Amino acid sequence: MRNSKVQFIVHAAMIAAIYVVLTYFISAFNLASGAIQVRISEALTILPYFTPAAIPGLFVGCLLANLLTGAAIYDVIFGSLATLLGAVGTYLLRKHKFLCTLAPVVSNIIIIPLVLRYGYGLTMEYGGRDWSIPFYMLTVGAGEIICCCVLGTILLNALAKVRNAIFKKED
């Protein structure tokens, strides 16, 4: 029993660390946050397909990455919650290989445009109307589809081949 708990913590910590490193790397190219974001670390949101330890790992990783890259407090809180909800959704949809990649996309499409508009005050006005939320839903959604659905599916298929070696439970 003790080995399973230690293994759970180690898996969660490793996932958090990898998420932070990937986010920090991509932030050097200004793609980790903002109106147009392709946060490659979001590909890791498929990991709850393999292990529930990924859920706290992704949440902590996102929280730390947001803090380390200088995100606003609203982004630290709500961006991390979006990743947490996406990870939980992936876990709940783990019986459906393609559908599980959509949970993080949906959570981020709903939450992050609100953070960009109201947390950062980014506006997109055209014709006297504020199009910020629909515009950011489109841009954030496109980035999430690239990261979660495309890169995430590639990662999922690659890890499925070595699933038992990496995610094997020790008792």
Backbone as ProteinMPNN parsed JSONL, in Angstrom:
{"seq_chain_A": "MRNSKVQFIVHAAMIAAIYVVLTYFISAFNLASGAIQVRISEALTILPYFTPAAIPGLFVGCLLANLLTGAAIYDVIFGSLATLLGAVGTYLLRKHKFLCTLAPVVSNIIIIPLVLRYGYGLTMEYGGRDWSIPFYMLTVGAGEIICCCVLGTILLNALAKVRNAIFKKED", "coords_chain_A": {"N_chain_A": [[0.833, -1.205, 0.0], [1.925, 1.254, 0.784], [3.874, 1.728, -1.182], [2.298, 2.273, -3.447], [1.191, 4.769, -2.816], [3.478, 6.345, -2.66], [4.395, 6.065, -5.274], [2.272, 7.296, -6.65], [2.568, 9.961, -5.779], [5.141, 10.5, -6.765], [4.727, 10.19, -9.552], [2.865, 12.285, -9.95], [4.431, 14.504, -9.203], [6.509, 14.392, -11.103], [5.086, 14.812, -13.465], [4.118, 17.383, -12.977], [6.551, 18.78, -12.917], [7.51, 18.4, -15.541], [5.482, 19.708, -16.951], [5.895, 22.358, -16.072], [8.499, 22.88, -17.068], [8.115, 22.595, -19.87], [6.237, 24.653, -20.313], [7.675, 26.887, -19.471], [9.726, 26.839, -21.358], [8.281, 27.267, -23.813], [7.284, 29.746, -23.287], [9.369, 31.416, -23.793], [9.103, 31.968, -26.421], [6.912, 33.534, -26.458], [4.459, 32.156, -26.458], [3.1, 30.944, -24.421], [1.141, 32.286, -23.063], [-1.451, 34.798, -23.32], [-3.337, 36.347, -26.032], [-2.986, 34.74, -28.286], [-2.098, 31.556, -27.911], [-0.063, 28.74, -27.709], [0.392, 26.499, -25.847], [2.449, 24.107, -25.351], [2.735, 22.359, -23.264], [0.182, 21.724, -22.53], [-0.455, 19.467, -23.925], [0.092, 17.434, -22.255], [-2.192, 17.054, -20.838], [-3.506, 14.781, -21.547], [-2.583, 12.779, -19.982], [-4.088, 11.898, -17.672], [-5.577, 9.877, -18.798], [-4.017, 7.672, -18.533], [-3.161, 7.606, -15.838], [-4.452, 8.507, -12.637], [-2.858, 10.126, -11.108], [-1.938, 12.13, -12.649], [-3.762, 14.168, -12.536], [-3.566, 15.864, -10.089], [-0.906, 16.478, -10.616], [-0.876, 17.898, -13.065], [-2.412, 20.118, -12.333], [-0.864, 21.328, -10.27], [1.484, 21.712, -11.724], [0.627, 23.539, -13.707], [-0.16, 25.67, -12.088], [2.319, 26.377, -10.877], [3.797, 26.948, -13.206], [2.366, 29.138, -14.214], [2.817, 30.971, -12.165], [5.634, 31.206, -12.301], [6.04, 32.239, -14.848], [5.099, 34.746, -14.669], [2.343, 35.329, -14.709], [-0.826, 37.009, -14.33], [-2.687, 37.254, -11.264], [-5.334, 36.365, -11.553], [-5.094, 34.718, -13.738], [-3.33, 32.824, -12.743], [-4.947, 31.592, -10.827], [-7.5, 30.963, -12.147], [-6.659, 29.969, -14.64], [-5.185, 27.752, -13.842], [-7.236, 26.311, -12.652], [-8.756, 25.783, -14.94], [-7.087, 23.994, -16.265], [-7.083, 21.967, -14.361], [-9.826, 21.193, -14.398], [-9.94, 20.314, -17.05], [-8.156, 18.143, -16.897], [-9.493, 16.456, -15.085], [-11.762, 15.974, -16.628], [-10.571, 14.594, -18.763], [-9.774, 12.284, -17.404], [-12.291, 11.26, -16.655], [-13.315, 10.687, -19.154], [-11.716, 8.671, -20.096], [-12.21, 6.191, -21.246], [-12.789, 6.671, -23.804], [-10.89, 7.194, -26.381], [-10.411, 9.385, -28.264], [-12.254, 11.373, -27.45], [-11.388, 12.065, -24.886], [-9.385, 13.899, -25.267], [-10.668, 16.236, -25.728], [-11.743, 17.422, -23.43], [-9.894, 19.206, -21.976], [-9.712, 21.18, -23.936], [-12.305, 22.239, -24.095], [-12.672, 23.198, -21.43], [-10.712, 25.186, -21.31], [-11.463, 26.844, -23.439], [-13.763, 27.951, -22.426], [-13.011, 29.19, -19.97], [-10.473, 30.617, -20.161], [-10.731, 32.784, -22.131], [-12.304, 34.576, -20.634], [-10.544, 35.21, -18.579], [-8.537, 36.486, -20.048], [-9.946, 38.692, -21.036], [-11.14, 39.97, -18.751], [-9.335, 39.645, -16.626], [-6.841, 40.438, -17.628], [-7.624, 42.6, -19.083], [-7.667, 42.727, -21.852], [-8.875, 43.78, -24.927], [-10.955, 43.439, -27.819], [-12.183, 45.179, -30.143], [-14.616, 45.895, -32.61], [-16.404, 47.583, -35.014], [-17.705, 49.107, -33.099], [-18.419, 47.291, -31.156], [-17.689, 44.962, -28.526], [-15.748, 42.321, -29.144], [-14.201, 40.603, -27.768], [-14.477, 38.197, -26.119], [-15.619, 36.146, -27.93], [-13.541, 36.232, -29.875], [-11.233, 35.509, -28.386], [-12.035, 33.021, -27.58], [-11.908, 31.695, -29.977], [-9.129, 31.952, -30.657], [-7.777, 30.877, -28.398], [-9.007, 28.404, -28.376], [-8.102, 27.334, -30.829], [-5.345, 27.083, -30.319], [-5.47, 25.247, -28.19], [-6.617, 23.047, -29.477], [-4.56, 22.382, -31.229], [-2.565, 21.712, -29.331], [-3.766, 19.871, -27.434], [-5.517, 18.094, -28.857], [-4.106, 17.425, -31.244], [-1.166, 17.271, -30.686], [-1.488, 16.041, -28.198], [-2.87, 13.657, -28.846], [-0.934, 12.382, -30.387], [1.013, 12.018, -28.402], [-0.48, 10.414, -26.631], [-0.878, 8.072, -28.168], [1.791, 7.286, -28.509], [2.593, 6.828, -25.842], [0.817, 4.827, -25.145], [1.885, 2.502, -26.121], [3.932, 1.922, -24.373], [2.767, 1.872, -21.961], [2.462, 0.046, -19.72], [5.056, -0.155, -18.747], [5.675, 2.434, -17.903], [3.483, 3.411, -16.359], [2.883, 1.429, -14.569], [1.441, -0.089, -11.739], [2.717, -0.331, -8.493], [2.565, -2.453, -5.712]], "CA_chain_A": [[0.0, 0.0, 0.0], [2.775, 2.419, 0.889], [4.528, 1.948, -2.466], [1.342, 2.906, -4.361], [1.073, 6.188, -2.47], [4.732, 6.989, -3.058], [4.398, 6.086, -6.732], [1.3, 8.313, -7.034], [3.188, 11.271, -5.526], [6.261, 10.656, -7.697], [4.153, 10.449, -10.879], [2.285, 13.644, -9.949], [5.532, 15.474, -9.156], [7.208, 14.371, -12.388], [4.2, 15.447, -14.443], [4.145, 18.821, -12.669], [7.857, 19.307, -13.327], [7.562, 18.429, -17.014], [4.57, 20.781, -17.374], [6.564, 23.638, -15.817], [9.622, 23.036, -17.999], [7.577, 22.84, -21.219], [5.623, 25.986, -20.346], [8.753, 27.876, -19.378], [10.388, 26.822, -22.663], [7.444, 27.873, -24.85], [7.087, 31.165, -22.959], [10.47, 32.156, -24.414], [8.614, 32.344, -27.747], [5.661, 34.257, -26.198], [3.314, 31.323, -26.832], [2.532, 30.304, -23.233], [-0.015, 33.037, -22.57], [-1.867, 35.884, -24.192], [-4.464, 36.105, -26.936], [-2.631, 33.575, -29.104], [-1.235, 30.714, -27.097], [0.103, 27.344, -28.068], [1.126, 26.019, -24.679], [2.672, 22.694, -25.654], [2.58, 21.571, -22.035], [-1.207, 21.27, -22.457], [-0.521, 18.112, -24.493], [0.17, 16.515, -21.107], [-3.518, 16.854, -20.243], [-3.996, 13.437, -21.878], [-2.005, 11.817, -19.04], [-5.07, 11.211, -16.826], [-5.998, 8.674, -19.529], [-3.169, 6.593, -18.041], [-3.009, 7.588, -14.376], [-5.105, 9.618, -11.928], [-1.823, 10.983, -10.513], [-1.747, 13.264, -13.548], [-4.699, 15.259, -12.214], [-2.898, 16.863, -9.252], [0.346, 16.868, -11.253], [-1.16, 18.944, -14.047], [-2.874, 21.311, -11.617], [0.292, 21.949, -9.609], [2.379, 22.155, -12.78], [0.07, 24.751, -14.305], [-0.084, 26.709, -11.059], [3.721, 26.808, -10.786], [4.188, 27.553, -14.485], [1.756, 30.466, -14.281], [3.54, 31.833, -11.229], [7.006, 31.426, -12.766], [6.062, 33.027, -16.09], [4.608, 36.092, -14.38], [0.921, 35.511, -15.027], [-1.645, 37.768, -13.372], [-3.27, 36.388, -10.235], [-6.543, 35.73, -12.092], [-4.629, 33.651, -14.612], [-2.773, 31.781, -11.871], [-6.064, 30.868, -10.197], [-8.49, 30.4, -13.08], [-5.96, 29.165, -15.64], [-4.869, 26.465, -13.193], [-8.511, 25.589, -12.514], [-9.131, 25.297, -16.274], [-6.284, 22.789, -16.5], [-7.598, 20.942, -13.438], [-11.091, 20.696, -14.95], [-9.6, 19.553, -18.246], [-7.546, 16.877, -16.473], [-10.573, 15.628, -14.534], [-12.56, 15.552, -17.784], [-9.806, 13.548, -19.467], [-9.865, 11.063, -16.598], [-13.657, 10.745, -16.743], [-13.552, 10.231, -20.528], [-10.579, 7.825, -20.468], [-12.661, 5.03, -22.025], [-12.974, 7.156, -25.174], [-9.554, 7.679, -26.712], [-10.39, 10.714, -28.866], [-13.035, 12.335, -26.656], [-10.659, 12.519, -23.696], [-8.551, 15.054, -25.613], [-11.513, 17.425, -25.867], [-12.079, 18.029, -22.135], [-9.104, 20.41, -21.712], [-10.039, 22.193, -24.941], [-13.567, 22.867, -23.684], [-12.494, 23.98, -20.194], [-9.917, 26.374, -21.612], [-12.251, 27.738, -24.306], [-14.749, 28.635, -21.59], [-12.433, 29.966, -18.863], [-9.346, 31.507, -20.487], [-11.146, 34.068, -22.714], [-12.757, 35.461, -19.554], [-9.328, 35.671, -17.905], [-7.875, 37.452, -20.931], [-10.756, 39.916, -21.142], [-11.378, 40.665, -17.479], [-8.131, 39.591, -15.778], [-5.786, 41.232, -18.261], [-8.212, 43.781, -19.713], [-7.447, 42.717, -23.295], [-10.124, 43.967, -25.66], [-10.952, 43.305, -29.275], [-13.387, 45.887, -30.563], [-14.819, 46.074, -34.04], [-17.733, 48.113, -35.307], [-18.315, 49.615, -31.88], [-18.802, 46.187, -30.254], [-16.593, 44.224, -27.905], [-15.708, 40.942, -29.647], [-13.103, 39.958, -27.051], [-14.736, 36.817, -25.696], [-15.624, 35.217, -29.074], [-12.228, 36.202, -30.507], [-10.308, 34.722, -27.558], [-12.492, 31.617, -27.638], [-11.371, 31.174, -31.234], [-7.669, 31.84, -30.63], [-7.404, 29.915, -27.362], [-9.49, 27.11, -28.851], [-7.192, 26.838, -31.87], [-4.121, 26.641, -29.633], [-5.771, 24.043, -27.414], [-6.811, 21.937, -30.42], [-3.211, 21.999, -31.661], [-1.819, 21.086, -28.243], [-4.438, 18.74, -26.799], [-6.046, 17.108, -29.81], [-3.083, 16.949, -32.176], [0.012, 16.806, -29.954], [-1.944, 15.123, -27.15], [-3.173, 12.357, -29.449], [0.363, 11.772, -30.726], [1.589, 11.578, -27.125], [-1.307, 9.311, -26.134], [-0.568, 6.866, -28.948], [3.168, 6.882, -28.211], [2.643, 6.298, -24.481], [0.006, 3.605, -25.055], [2.764, 1.373, -26.434], [4.801, 1.643, -23.22], [1.915, 2.151, -20.809], [2.731, -0.817, -18.565], [6.389, 0.129, -18.215], [5.707, 3.761, -17.272], [2.393, 3.66, -15.416], [2.606, 0.194, -13.836], [1.215, 0.132, -10.316], [3.465, -1.165, -7.537], [1.831, -2.618, -4.438]], "C_chain_A": [[0.869, 1.258, 0.0], [3.44, 2.742, -0.451], [3.591, 2.612, -3.467], [1.214, 4.392, -4.079], [2.327, 6.953, -2.891], [4.78, 7.115, -4.577], [3.437, 7.155, -7.263], [1.919, 9.704, -6.9], [4.329, 11.529, -6.508], [5.75, 10.936, -9.108], [3.604, 11.873, -10.961], [3.388, 14.701, -9.989], [6.283, 15.539, -10.486], [6.376, 15.071, -13.47], [4.183, 16.956, -14.233], [5.449, 19.443, -13.162], [7.958, 19.415, -14.849], [6.664, 19.544, -17.553], [5.251, 22.143, -17.212], [7.673, 23.878, -16.833], [9.121, 23.335, -19.411], [6.96, 24.225, -21.34], [6.689, 27.072, -20.316], [9.488, 27.981, -20.714], [9.56, 27.578, -23.7], [7.17, 29.353, -24.557], [8.218, 32.026, -23.517], [10.086, 32.629, -25.82], [7.289, 33.104, -27.671], [4.423, 33.465, -26.626], [2.636, 30.671, -25.626], [1.297, 31.018, -22.709], [-0.323, 34.163, -23.554], [-3.001, 35.47, -25.108], [-4.217, 34.898, -27.832], [-1.655, 32.748, -28.28], [-1.255, 29.276, -27.586], [1.011, 26.77, -26.975], [1.297, 24.507, -24.826], [2.549, 21.79, -24.437], [1.144, 21.071, -21.864], [-1.405, 19.906, -23.116], [-0.497, 17.069, -23.379], [-1.193, 16.264, -20.472], [-4.161, 15.54, -20.676], [-3.513, 12.41, -20.846], [-3.0, 11.205, -18.053], [-5.712, 9.998, -17.505], [-5.256, 7.456, -18.968], [-3.13, 6.481, -16.525], [-3.743, 8.764, -13.73], [-4.101, 10.558, -11.256], [-1.573, 12.212, -11.381], [-2.646, 14.436, -13.177], [-4.053, 16.278, -11.274], [-1.581, 17.338, -9.864], [0.155, 17.996, -12.241], [-1.596, 20.241, -13.37], [-1.699, 22.05, -10.988], [1.273, 22.479, -10.657], [1.908, 23.452, -13.422], [0.161, 25.927, -13.33], [1.342, 27.265, -10.966], [4.182, 27.503, -12.068], [3.62, 28.963, -14.609], [2.453, 31.444, -13.341], [4.924, 32.196, -11.772], [7.085, 32.262, -14.045], [5.435, 34.403, -15.905], [3.168, 36.357, -14.743], [0.233, 36.334, -13.937], [-2.324, 36.786, -12.422], [-4.533, 35.683, -10.733], [-6.18, 34.558, -12.995], [-4.052, 32.498, -13.798], [-3.914, 30.93, -11.305], [-6.936, 30.18, -11.243], [-7.856, 29.597, -14.215], [-5.615, 27.785, -15.094], [-6.138, 25.641, -12.996], [-8.996, 25.049, -13.856], [-8.372, 24.013, -16.599], [-6.749, 21.654, -15.6], [-8.9, 20.342, -13.969], [-10.859, 19.864, -16.21], [-9.019, 18.192, -17.903], [-8.594, 15.926, -15.891], [-11.453, 15.104, -15.667], [-11.873, 14.457, -18.582], [-9.914, 12.227, -18.725], [-11.259, 10.431, -16.719], [-13.975, 10.178, -18.131], [-12.476, 9.252, -21.013], [-10.962, 6.569, -21.252], [-12.829, 5.384, -23.506], [-11.705, 7.877, -25.611], [-9.532, 9.082, -27.329], [-11.116, 11.747, -28.006], [-12.269, 12.876, -25.458], [-9.761, 13.713, -24.006], [-9.359, 16.353, -25.682], [-11.81, 18.135, -24.55], [-11.221, 19.256, -21.82], [-9.387, 21.534, -22.705], [-11.282, 22.96, -24.492], [-13.364, 23.727, -22.437], [-11.708, 25.259, -20.456], [-10.657, 27.354, -22.515], [-13.265, 28.535, -23.484], [-14.096, 29.601, -20.608], [-11.407, 31.012, -19.313], [-9.762, 32.798, -21.21], [-11.648, 35.064, -21.66], [-11.566, 36.033, -18.787], [-8.632, 36.733, -18.756], [-8.626, 38.777, -20.972], [-10.81, 40.676, -19.831], [-10.176, 40.656, -16.541], [-7.013, 40.464, -16.307], [-6.311, 42.503, -18.918], [-7.961, 43.863, -21.206], [-8.785, 42.834, -24.016], [-9.896, 43.816, -27.158], [-12.264, 43.93, -29.731], [-13.414, 46.045, -32.068], [-16.251, 46.539, -34.248], [-18.465, 48.598, -34.065], [-18.75, 48.536, -30.891], [-17.558, 45.506, -29.717], [-16.687, 42.752, -28.324], [-14.661, 40.111, -28.906], [-13.357, 38.49, -26.749], [-14.81, 35.867, -26.897], [-14.264, 35.106, -29.763], [-11.262, 35.335, -29.712], [-10.738, 33.265, -27.474], [-11.924, 30.951, -28.889], [-9.856, 30.959, -31.145], [-7.191, 30.827, -29.587], [-7.82, 28.512, -27.79], [-8.575, 26.506, -29.902], [-5.894, 26.324, -31.251], [-4.328, 25.359, -28.853], [-5.985, 22.835, -28.324], [-5.452, 21.445, -30.915], [-2.509, 21.199, -30.561], [-2.472, 19.814, -27.709], [-4.859, 17.671, -27.797], [-4.965, 16.559, -30.732], [-1.876, 16.39, -31.421], [-0.367, 15.799, -28.863], [-2.248, 13.731, -27.674], [-1.892, 11.638, -29.856], [1.026, 11.225, -29.462], [0.837, 10.383, -26.56], [-0.973, 8.01, -26.863], [0.851, 6.361, -28.682], [3.26, 6.243, -26.824], [1.84, 5.009, -24.327], [0.865, 2.364, -25.296], [3.645, 0.973, -25.259], [4.07, 1.866, -21.895], [2.294, 1.336, -19.572], [4.103, -0.571, -17.951], [6.419, 1.445, -17.437], [4.689, 3.888, -16.143], [1.998, 2.415, -14.617], [2.457, 0.507, -12.356], [2.024, -0.863, -9.489], [2.644, -1.265, -6.267], [2.743, -2.969, -3.303]], "O_chain_A": [[0.573, 2.218, -0.711], [3.557, 3.913, -0.814], [4.038, 3.437, -4.264], [1.137, 5.193, -5.01], [2.244, 8.066, -3.41], [5.165, 8.159, -5.103], [3.761, 7.847, -8.228], [1.805, 10.527, -7.808], [4.471, 12.638, -7.023], [6.272, 11.817, -9.791], [3.854, 12.582, -11.935], [3.285, 15.681, -10.726], [6.65, 16.623, -10.94], [6.907, 15.826, -14.284], [4.227, 17.721, -15.196], [5.438, 20.519, -13.759], [8.442, 20.419, -15.373], [7.034, 20.242, -18.497], [5.19, 22.981, -18.111], [7.772, 24.968, -17.396], [9.643, 24.23, -20.076], [7.138, 24.898, -22.355], [6.608, 28.056, -21.052], [9.832, 29.079, -21.153], [10.09, 28.444, -24.396], [6.862, 30.122, -25.467], [8.048, 33.232, -23.694], [10.674, 33.576, -26.344], [6.621, 33.298, -28.686], [3.449, 34.047, -27.103], [1.682, 29.914, -25.801], [0.493, 30.423, -21.991], [0.438, 34.435, -24.483], [-3.556, 34.379, -24.977], [-5.134, 34.123, -28.104], [-0.539, 33.179, -27.99], [-2.307, 28.689, -27.837], [2.213, 26.586, -27.162], [0.409, 23.731, -24.475], [2.288, 20.594, -24.567], [0.908, 20.106, -21.138], [-2.425, 19.256, -22.886], [-1.005, 15.96, -23.543], [-1.334, 15.356, -19.653], [-5.255, 15.215, -20.216], [-3.996, 11.277, -20.842], [-2.782, 10.073, -17.621], [-6.332, 9.176, -16.831], [-5.797, 6.351, -18.933], [-3.071, 5.376, -15.986], [-3.665, 9.89, -14.222], [-4.462, 11.671, -10.875], [-1.054, 13.22, -10.901], [-2.316, 15.583, -13.478], [-3.991, 17.457, -11.62], [-1.181, 18.483, -9.653], [0.934, 18.949, -12.258], [-1.197, 21.33, -13.784], [-1.56, 23.261, -11.157], [1.828, 23.566, -10.497], [2.706, 24.36, -13.653], [0.519, 27.039, -13.716], [1.542, 28.48, -10.977], [4.874, 28.52, -12.017], [4.312, 29.877, -15.057], [2.654, 32.609, -13.685], [5.335, 33.354, -11.71], [8.095, 32.92, -14.292], [5.26, 35.143, -16.873], [2.804, 37.492, -15.052], [0.658, 36.347, -12.783], [-2.508, 35.616, -12.758], [-4.778, 34.53, -10.377], [-6.867, 33.537, -13.015], [-4.264, 31.331, -14.128], [-3.845, 29.701, -11.307], [-7.091, 28.959, -11.225], [-8.46, 28.64, -14.701], [-5.737, 26.779, -15.793], [-6.121, 24.42, -13.152], [-9.585, 23.97, -13.907], [-8.94, 23.064, -17.139], [-6.803, 20.503, -16.032], [-9.06, 19.122, -13.988], [-11.505, 18.835, -16.411], [-9.351, 17.195, -18.544], [-8.577, 14.729, -16.177], [-11.843, 13.937, -15.67], [-12.516, 13.505, -19.024], [-10.119, 11.178, -19.334], [-11.385, 9.216, -16.867], [-14.814, 9.287, -18.26], [-12.344, 9.03, -22.217], [-10.094, 5.948, -21.865], [-12.992, 4.502, -24.35], [-11.48, 9.032, -25.25], [-8.695, 9.896, -26.939], [-10.64, 12.872, -27.854], [-12.476, 14.02, -25.055], [-9.41, 14.466, -23.099], [-8.786, 17.443, -25.691], [-12.1, 19.331, -24.551], [-11.779, 20.279, -21.423], [-9.309, 22.71, -22.351], [-11.299, 24.19, -24.51], [-13.833, 24.864, -22.39], [-12.013, 26.303, -19.88], [-10.498, 28.567, -22.373], [-13.582, 29.675, -23.824], [-14.581, 30.718, -20.432], [-11.471, 32.165, -18.888], [-9.181, 33.844, -20.919], [-11.43, 36.268, -21.794], [-11.576, 37.2, -18.393], [-8.19, 37.758, -18.237], [-8.02, 39.848, -20.947], [-10.558, 41.88, -19.793], [-10.018, 41.576, -15.738], [-6.323, 41.144, -15.547], [-5.531, 43.386, -19.271], [-8.032, 44.948, -21.783], [-9.715, 42.074, -23.744], [-8.801, 44.035, -27.675], [-13.315, 43.291, -29.707], [-12.395, 46.292, -32.712], [-17.191, 45.949, -33.715], [-19.691, 48.514, -33.983], [-19.388, 48.847, -29.886], [-16.513, 45.477, -30.368], [-17.595, 42.035, -27.905], [-14.279, 39.036, -29.368], [-12.54, 37.634, -27.088], [-14.113, 34.852, -26.89], [-13.871, 34.02, -30.189], [-10.547, 34.515, -30.288], [-9.902, 32.375, -27.315], [-11.514, 29.791, -28.858], [-9.359, 29.896, -31.517], [-6.305, 30.018, -29.861], [-7.079, 27.548, -27.593], [-8.3, 25.306, -29.876], [-5.405, 25.256, -31.618], [-3.465, 24.482, -28.851], [-5.58, 21.723, -27.983], [-5.219, 20.24, -31.01], [-1.932, 20.144, -30.822], [-1.804, 18.793, -27.549], [-4.59, 16.486, -27.602], [-4.914, 15.353, -30.976], [-1.587, 15.195, -31.497], [0.348, 14.824, -28.636], [-1.925, 12.736, -27.026], [-1.778, 10.424, -29.689], [1.536, 10.105, -29.456], [1.453, 9.441, -26.062], [-0.805, 6.967, -26.231], [1.085, 5.154, -28.635], [3.933, 5.226, -26.654], [2.153, 4.187, -23.467], [0.598, 1.3, -24.737], [4.06, -0.181, -25.157], [4.695, 2.028, -20.846], [2.431, 1.897, -18.485], [4.283, -0.764, -16.749], [7.112, 1.554, -16.425], [5.009, 4.422, -15.08], [0.905, 2.356, -14.055], [3.24, 1.268, -11.788], [2.017, -2.066, -9.748], [2.088, -0.27, -5.801], [2.285, -3.141, -2.173]]}, "name": "protein", "num_of_chains": 1, "seq": "MRNSKVQFIVHAAMIAAIYVVLTYFISAFNLASGAIQVRISEALTILPYFTPAAIPGLFVGCLLANLLTGAAIYDVIFGSLATLLGAVGTYLLRKHKFLCTLAPVVSNIIIIPLVLRYGYGLTMEYGGRDWSIPFYMLTVGAGEIICCCVLGTILLNALAKVRNAIFKKED"}
